[in-house]
Amino acid sequence: MADSPQLPERPATDRPVYVIGGGPGGLAVAQALRARGLRAVVLERSDRVGASWRGHYDRLRLHTTRRLSALPGLPMPRRFGRWVRRDDVVRYLEKYAEHHDLEIVTGVEVSRVEPAPGGTGWRLRATGGRELDGAAVVVATGFNHTPRIPEWPGRDTYEGELVHASAYRNAAPFAGRDVLVVGAGNTGAEIAVDLTEGGAARVRLAVRTVPHLVRRSTAGWPAQFTSILVRRLPVALVDRLARPVARISVPDLAAQGLPRPDTGLYSRVRQGAIPVLDVGLIDAVRKGRVGIVAAVDGFEDGEVVLADGTRISVDAVVAATGYARGLDGLVGHLGVLDGRGRPSVRGARTPAGAPGLYFTGYTNPISGNLREMAIDAGKIAKAVAG
């Protein structure tokens, strides 16, 4: 595995396929291309592979099973257990790159992709004024690329601690403090639970849209298995099937501020909202260890102003408010992004007018992101190989 900034020159022929990003999506594509006899060069802006995984909070485990989270060509070790820890994911990615002898160049950030002179292939503009020409380009910079905190009115006047979830590691700095977690996705839910278990004096979770709550596993059957089985079924049918399952498996938390959502589970998924896979939030809310409050509207006079008009005083705010894809400067000028800044296509498909430009890892499917990236890798390699 290459780990120094020695980049290939631009020969007139046999240009490599450049893969932008050394996370699981990029590594999987590089392996699939190599398996087809194609040279793939992974460009990673940090000094190691799996940079985003290294930055996640300490207690994180995959919500997908070990067997269905492995990348092509290397199973995850059984000793990792069914629900793989963050640190083991990082170890796996390091081993994956080594096992497949992938060509990875670290410390290089690509700022812009544009058509190469001559009408075929792509030119990458990278740090140090480098210009790299590739036969094709796979963009795999990651779903969680640029932390996003809303421009809440009065945010700059808040004197308490305000951090994005990307900066949260564990509950130790928040012991004995009153903490508000903003955002009821999987990250916000898990951080709220971590805070209660880690000694925070009080924990509240600000919810704008009530999420669907799903048990990660029921009687040994992972939710991921069900997600794979139903993902090709009609949306309305899955919505109907999910309602009785939710009533049986998840208690009614309306009295605690989490009523059952009005919109169907799969309808919400198709809108981009993944269910919250429960790793303790249900019990924490039911027992009052995590309080539910309305969404944040802003800050004023040292207090947090909520959407229902309530004002609360807290010592710290953890904003689990998501990420931007960060693709506008890289490829936005090519007309390949949708209105939300995400690629208009994925996998083996290339955008209209941009042959040889591929994207992977920019969806968040209920069947598991790692699983889908592994599938995409094979499709992309086949398309590139022709």
Buried (B, 14 or more C-beta within 10 A) or exposed (E): BBBEBEBBEBEEEEBBBBBBBBBBBBBBBBBBBBBEEBBBBBBBBBEBBBBBBBBBBBBBBBBBBBEBBBBBBBEBBEEBBBBBBBBBBBBBBBEBBEEBEBBBBBBBBBEBBEBBEEEEBBBBBBEEEBEBBBBBBBBBBBBBBBBBBBEBEBBEEBEBBBBBBBEBEBBEBBEEBBBBBBBBBBBBBBBBBBBBBBEBEBBBBBBBEBBBBBBBBEEEEBBBBBBBEBEEEEBEEBBEBBEEBBEEBBBEBEEBBBEBBEBBBBBBBEEEBBBBBBBBBBEBBBEEBBBBBBBBBBBEEEBBBBBEEEEBEBBBBBBBBBBBBBBEEBBEEBEBBEEEBBBBBBBBBBBEEBBBBBBBBBBBBBBBBBBBBBBBBBBBBEBBBE
